[in-house]
Amino acid sequence: MSRVDWVSAAGGPLRGEIAVPGDKSVSHRALMFGAIADGVSHIRGFLEGEDTRATAAILGKLGVRFETPAPGERIVHGVGLHGLRGSSDVLDCGNAGTGMRLLAGLLAGQAFDSILVGDESLSRRPMRRVTDPLEAMGASIGTNDGKPPLRIRGGAGLKGIAYEPPVASAQIKSALLLAGLYADGFTEVVEPHPTRDYTESMLKAFGWPIDYSPGRARLEGGHVLRAVDVDVPADFSSAAFFIVAACIVPGSEVRLKAVGLNPRRTGLLAALELMGADIRVENERNSGGEDIGDLVVRHAPLHGVALPLEIVPDMIDEFPALFVAAAVAEGMTTIRGAAELRVKESDRIASMAHGLKACGVLVDELPDGAIIRGGTIGGGSIDSHGDHRIAMSFAIAGLVASAPIAIGDCANVATSFPGFMELANGVGFRLRSAA
């Protein structure tokens, strides 16, 4: 196992109000659309994570000027649709799969060449699902056997296509729509299952004509984006760890403030409610085209379920936390249709299955999911494989474990959730650095 970074142990109930960081997906898109808009956009609630900062740094190399008046804020001086300038430097996405895939779409339509690279983890992730349809639009993108780095040749004349992706992925859809801004004619994406519509709603807010409904989006190239201010909601995927923690720790009650509640993102709420969770939504409102609300979560005994296939695409990032909920639920939980988990920052099915088994949980790993027999979680040592969501999930597991859980390779938590340990300990976690 890699070096131990964290140790999580059981304590008392979790209590308090929590403001988790801004939504990573919205933060990436706000930077990109603000960059190629006419005028100046003000982003509030921006996620100060390594992934989003990597995207900002890349756009800066391409000639976009940013101001940071305060943490969580960015003022973006847009250069217009055709105002980006090429860079002789490689463009380092770090660990940001969202950043790389969306930037591939954006850069496919530029007049200059670009090279997108990533860290060791990102360099193992598949990119053909994005590069193949982009090449069908006319782009020229070289890869390392379908993986990064991506070598994007400028000056390709893009043409709009109608595309049905083989898997439901907001990243595929968004990359094609970004390329479609530069393409002749119409670009249409019809999905096998509706995914989050952050790109569509933000394009509309920036004034680009777009026709969309659940599972379908269509736009024409050649229009103009006009700068707007963006209020980024709290990230549901970050809130997920505290939602599950409050569900499973007896006596807990927490309020998560101003969480993004895009219906294509909140499958975890449906799954937990099927398992018997006590979750209430209060103060619902809409900001910048996104539904937000406060979540009040109280402990409740959970029971195992056969997870409905139709909610799987709406919770793909939250599965590691759900695995922990299933491990303490009474009875058996069956997860199918989640093969996408195998090509995330780690193979999340294998990472969670191995980690839970190391803590005494009965898990049968399946090609597209797992069967988890709930009951109790013991102590143990687990490797997060450099995956931030695995690390934070086992921090939750430690809250109800019979002995402490040592967690290795946690550095990448900063990619999505800077300050996680401090915020967690503020509401009752017993999470400490092993150093």
C-alpha positions in Angstrom: 0.0 0.0 0.0 1.1 3.6 -0.6 2.0 5.9 2.3 -0.8 6.4 4.8 -2.1 10.0 4.7 -5.3 10.0 6.8 -6.7 8.0 9.7 -10.5 8.1 10.2 -12.1 7.0 13.5 -15.6 6.7 15.0 -16.9 9.5 17.2 -20.2 11.1 18.1 -23.1 12.4 16.0 -22.5 14.9 13.2 -24.0 18.3 13.7 -24.0 21.7 12.1 -24.4 23.7 8.9 -22.0 22.9 6.0 -21.1 25.1 3.0 -19.3 22.8 0.6 -17.2 24.2 -2.2 -18.6 25.3 -5.6 -19.7 22.9 -8.3 -16.7 21.7 -10.3 -18.6 21.0 -13.5 -20.2 24.5 -13.4 -16.9 26.2 -12.6 -15.1 24.6 -15.5 -17.8 25.6 -17.9 -18.1 29.2 -16.6 -14.4 29.7 -17.2 -14.6 28.4 -20.8 -17.7 30.2 -21.8 -16.6 33.4 -20.1 -13.2 33.1 -22.0 -14.8 33.0 -25.5 -17.6 35.4 -24.8 -17.7 39.1 -25.7 -17.3 41.2 -22.6 -16.5 40.6 -18.9 -18.1 37.8 -16.8 -18.0 37.7 -13.0 -18.0 34.2 -11.5 -19.0 33.8 -7.8 -18.8 30.6 -5.9 -15.9 29.3 -8.1 -14.3 26.1 -6.9 -10.7 26.8 -5.8 -9.6 23.3 -6.6 -6.6 22.0 -8.6 -8.8 20.8 -11.5 -10.5 24.2 -12.1 -7.3 26.2 -11.5 -5.7 24.0 -14.2 -8.4 25.0 -16.7 -8.0 28.6 -15.8 -4.2 28.4 -16.2 -4.7 26.8 -19.7 -7.1 29.5 -20.8 -4.6 32.1 -19.5 -1.9 30.6 -21.7 -4.3 31.0 -24.6 -4.6 34.8 -24.0 -7.5 35.1 -21.5 -7.0 37.5 -18.6 -8.5 36.6 -15.2 -8.8 38.6 -12.0 -9.2 37.1 -8.6 -10.8 39.8 -6.3 -11.3 37.2 -3.6 -11.1 33.4 -3.1 -14.1 31.8 -4.9 -14.3 34.7 -7.4 -13.0 35.1 -10.9 -13.5 38.0 -13.3 -13.1 36.7 -16.8 -12.1 39.1 -19.6 -13.6 37.3 -22.6 -11.7 37.4 -25.9 -14.6 36.4 -28.1 -15.3 33.2 -30.1 -12.2 33.6 -32.3 -10.0 35.5 -29.9 -7.9 32.6 -28.3 -4.2 32.6 -29.2 -2.1 29.5 -29.6 0.6 28.6 -27.1 3.9 26.9 -27.7 3.6 25.3 -24.2 1.8 22.0 -23.6 -1.5 22.6 -21.8 -1.5 20.7 -18.5 -4.9 19.6 -17.3 -3.5 17.9 -14.2 -6.1 15.4 -13.0 -9.1 17.0 -14.6 -10.9 14.7 -17.0 -13.7 17.1 -17.4 -11.3 19.9 -18.3 -9.4 17.8 -20.8 -12.5 16.5 -22.6 -14.3 19.8 -22.8 -11.1 21.6 -23.9 -10.7 19.0 -26.6 -14.0 20.2 -28.1 -13.2 23.9 -27.6 -9.7 23.6 -29.1 -10.8 21.4 -32.1 -12.3 24.5 -33.7 -9.3 26.8 -33.3 -6.8 28.0 -35.9 -3.8 26.9 -33.9 -2.3 23.6 -32.8 -2.6 22.5 -29.1 -1.3 19.6 -27.0 -3.3 18.6 -23.9 -1.5 16.6 -21.3 -2.4 15.3 -17.8 -1.0 13.7 -14.7 -0.3 9.9 -14.5 -3.9 9.1 -13.6 -5.4 11.2 -16.4 -2.9 9.8 -18.9 -4.5 6.4 -18.4 -8.1 7.5 -19.0 -9.9 6.8 -22.3 -10.4 9.7 -24.7 -11.6 8.0 -27.9 -15.2 8.4 -26.8 -14.6 12.2 -27.3 -11.9 12.2 -30.0 -13.8 9.8 -32.4 -16.9 12.0 -32.8 -14.8 15.2 -32.9 -12.9 13.6 -35.8 -16.2 12.8 -37.4 -16.8 16.6 -37.3 -13.5 17.1 -39.1 -11.1 17.6 -36.3 -7.6 16.1 -36.4 -6.5 14.7 -33.0 -3.6 12.4 -32.2 -3.6 10.3 -29.1 -1.5 7.7 -27.4 -3.5 4.6 -28.3 -6.7 6.5 -27.4 -5.3 8.1 -24.2 -3.6 11.4 -23.5 -1.7 13.4 -24.6 -4.1 14.8 -27.1 -2.4 16.5 -30.1 -5.0 18.8 -31.7 -4.2 20.2 -35.1 -5.6 23.6 -35.8 -7.3 24.9 -38.8 -9.6 22.0 -39.3 -12.9 23.0 -40.9 -15.5 21.5 -38.6 -18.9 20.5 -39.8 -21.9 19.8 -37.6 -23.0 16.2 -37.1 -25.9 14.3 -35.5 -24.4 11.9 -33.0 -25.7 9.3 -30.6 -23.0 8.5 -28.0 -22.7 4.8 -27.0 -22.7 5.8 -23.3 -24.5 8.6 -21.5 -21.9 11.2 -20.7 -22.2 14.9 -20.2 -18.5 15.2 -21.0 -19.0 13.7 -24.5 -22.1 15.9 -25.1 -20.4 19.0 -23.9 -17.2 18.5 -26.0 -19.3 18.1 -29.1 -21.4 21.2 -28.3 -18.3 23.2 -27.7 -16.9 22.1 -31.1 -20.3 22.8 -32.6 -19.9 26.5 -31.8 -17.2 26.6 -34.5 -18.8 24.2 -36.9 -20.7 24.8 -40.1 -24.3 23.8 -39.8 -26.1 22.1 -36.9 -24.6 19.8 -34.2 -27.0 17.5 -32.5 -26.4 15.0 -29.6 -29.0 12.4 -28.7 -28.1 10.5 -25.6 -29.1 6.9 -24.5 -30.1 8.4 -21.2 -30.4 12.1 -20.2 -27.3 13.6 -18.6 -26.8 16.8 -16.7 -27.6 19.9 -18.8 -25.0 22.3 -17.4 -23.6 23.1 -20.8 -26.9 23.7 -22.4 -28.3 25.9 -19.7 -25.1 27.9 -19.6 -24.9 28.4 -23.3 -28.5 29.7 -23.2 -27.6 32.1 -20.4 -24.6 33.4 -22.5 -27.0 34.1 -25.3 -26.3 31.2 -27.8 -29.4 29.8 -29.5 -29.8 26.2 -28.5 -32.7 23.8 -28.6 -32.5 21.2 -25.8 -34.7 18.8 -23.8 -33.7 15.8 -21.6 -31.4 13.6 -23.6 -31.2 15.8 -26.7 -29.4 19.1 -27.6 -29.0 20.9 -30.9 -27.2 24.1 -31.9 -25.9 25.9 -34.9 -22.4 27.3 -35.3 -21.5 30.9 -36.0 -23.3 32.8 -33.3 -21.9 34.9 -30.4 -21.6 34.4 -26.7 -22.2 37.5 -24.6 -20.7 37.8 -21.1 -22.9 37.2 -18.1 -22.3 36.8 -14.4 -22.4 33.2 -13.0 -23.3 32.2 -9.5 -21.9 28.6 -9.0 -24.0 26.4 -6.7 -22.4 24.2 -4.0 -21.2 21.0 -5.6 -23.6 18.1 -5.1 -20.8 15.5 -5.5 -18.9 17.2 -2.6 -22.1 17.4 -0.5 -22.6 13.6 -1.1 -20.0 12.6 1.4 -21.7 14.6 4.2 -25.2 13.4 3.1 -24.1 9.7 3.4 -22.2 10.4 6.6 -25.2 12.0 8.3 -27.4 9.1 7.1 -25.2 6.4 8.7 -23.9 8.0 12.0 -26.5 7.6 14.7 -27.9 10.9 16.2 -26.7 13.0 13.3 -28.4 16.0 11.7 -26.7 18.3 9.3 -27.8 21.1 6.9 -26.0 21.5 3.6 -26.5 25.0 2.2 -27.2 26.1 -1.4 -26.5 22.7 -3.0 -27.0 22.4 -6.8 -30.0 20.1 -7.4 -29.8 19.6 -11.1 -32.2 16.6 -11.6 -29.6 14.9 -13.8 -27.1 15.0 -10.9 -29.1 13.9 -7.9 -29.6 10.2 -8.3 -27.9 9.6 -5.0 -30.9 11.3 -3.2 -33.3 8.9 -4.9 -31.1 5.9 -4.1 -30.7 6.8 -0.4 -34.4 7.5 -0.1 -35.1 4.0 -1.5 -32.8 2.7 1.3 -34.8 4.6 4.0 -32.9 7.8 4.4 -34.3 10.9 6.0 -33.5 13.8 3.7 -35.5 17.0 3.3 -35.0 19.8 0.8 -35.7 23.3 2.0 -35.4 26.8 0.6 -35.5 25.7 -3.0 -34.7 28.3 -5.6 -33.2 28.9 -9.0 -30.0 30.8 -9.7 -28.4 31.3 -13.1 -30.6 28.6 -14.6 -29.7 26.0 -11.9 -32.0 24.6 -9.2 -30.5 24.9 -5.7 -31.7 24.2 -2.2 -30.6 23.4 1.4 -30.5 19.7 2.3 -31.4 18.7 5.8 -30.1 15.1 6.5 -30.9 13.1 9.7 -29.7 9.6 10.6 -32.0 6.8 9.7 -31.5 3.0 9.6 -30.8 2.0 6.0 -31.8 -1.2 4.2 -30.3 -2.8 1.1 -31.9 -2.4 -2.3 -31.5 -3.4 -5.9 -30.6 -0.1 -7.4 -32.9 0.9 -10.3 -30.9 1.1 -13.6 -32.6 4.3 -14.6 -31.0 6.4 -11.8 -27.4 5.1 -12.4 -26.3 7.7 -14.9 -27.6 10.5 -12.5 -25.2 9.5 -9.7 -22.1 8.1 -11.4 -19.7 10.3 -9.3 -21.5 9.5 -6.1 -21.1 5.7 -6.2 -18.1 5.5 -3.9 -20.1 7.1 -1.1 -23.1 4.9 -1.9 -20.9 1.8 -1.5 -20.2 2.9 2.1 -24.0 3.4 2.7 -24.6 -0.1 1.3 -21.9 -1.5 3.6 -23.8 -0.5 6.7 -27.3 -1.0 5.4 -29.3 -4.0 6.6 -29.4 -6.7 3.9 -28.0 -6.8 0.3 -27.5 -4.0 -2.1 -27.1 -4.8 -5.8 -25.5 -2.2 -8.2 -25.6 -2.9 -12.0 -25.1 -0.8 -15.1 -22.2 1.2 -13.6 -19.3 0.0 -15.8 -18.4 3.7 -16.3 -16.9 3.6 -12.8 -14.1 1.5 -14.1 -12.6 4.4 -16.2 -12.6 7.2 -13.6 -9.6 8.4 -11.7 -9.3 4.8 -10.6 -11.3 1.7 -11.3 -13.8 2.7 -8.7 -15.6 -0.6 -8.6 -12.4 -2.4 -7.9 -11.0 0.3 -5.5 -14.2 0.3 -3.4 -14.6 -3.5 -3.4 -11.0 -4.1 -2.4 -11.1 -1.4 0.3 -14.4 -2.6 1.8 -13.2 -6.2 1.8 -10.1 -5.1 3.7 -12.5 -3.7 6.3 -14.4 -7.0 6.6 -17.4 -6.2 4.4 -18.7 -8.9 2.1 -18.6 -7.7 -1.5 -18.9 -9.5 -4.8 -17.4 -7.5 -7.6 -19.4 -7.5 -10.9 -18.2 -6.3 -14.3 -20.6 -3.3 -14.1 -21.2 -3.0 -10.3 -21.2 -5.0 -7.1 -23.3 -6.9 -4.6 -22.7 -5.6 -1.1 -23.9 -7.4 2.0 -24.4 -4.8 4.6 -23.8 -5.0 8.3 -20.7 -3.7 10.1 -17.4 -2.2 8.9 -14.2 -3.1 10.6 -10.9 -1.2 10.8 -8.2 -1.7 8.2 -5.8 -0.1 5.8 -6.9 0.9 2.4 -5.3 2.4 -0.7 -7.3 5.2 -2.4 -5.2 4.8 -5.6 -4.8 8.5 -5.9 -8.6 8.9 -6.3 -10.1 11.7 -4.3 -13.6 10.2 -4.1 -12.2 6.9 -2.8 -10.3 8.7 -0.1 -13.2 10.7 1.1 -15.5 7.7 1.0 -13.3 5.8 3.4 -13.1 8.8 5.6 -16.9 8.4 5.9 -16.5 4.6 6.6 -14.2 5.3 9.5 -17.1 7.1 11.3 -18.9 3.9 11.8 -16.0 1.4 11.8 -15.2 -0.8 14.8 -11.6 0.4 14.6 -9.8 3.2 12.8 -9.3 3.1 9.0 -5.9 4.2 7.6 -6.2 5.7 4.1 -3.3 6.0 1.7 -2.6 8.3 -1.2 -5.0 11.2 -0.4 -3.3 14.1 -2.0 -5.7 14.4 -4.9 -8.6 15.3 -2.6 -7.4 18.9 -3.3 -8.5 18.5 -6.9 -12.2 18.6 -6.1 -12.6 19.4 -2.4 -9.9 21.7 -0.9 -10.4 22.0 2.9 -12.3 18.7 3.2 -10.6 17.6 6.4 -11.2 20.9 8.2 -14.8 21.1 7.2 -15.4 17.5 8.1 -13.8 17.8 11.5 -15.9 20.9 12.1 -19.1 18.9 12.1 -17.8 15.9 14.1 -15.6 13.7 12.0 -12.5 12.3 13.7 -10.2 12.6 10.7 -6.5 13.3 11.2 -3.4 13.4 9.1 -1.1 10.4 9.7 2.0 12.5 9.4 
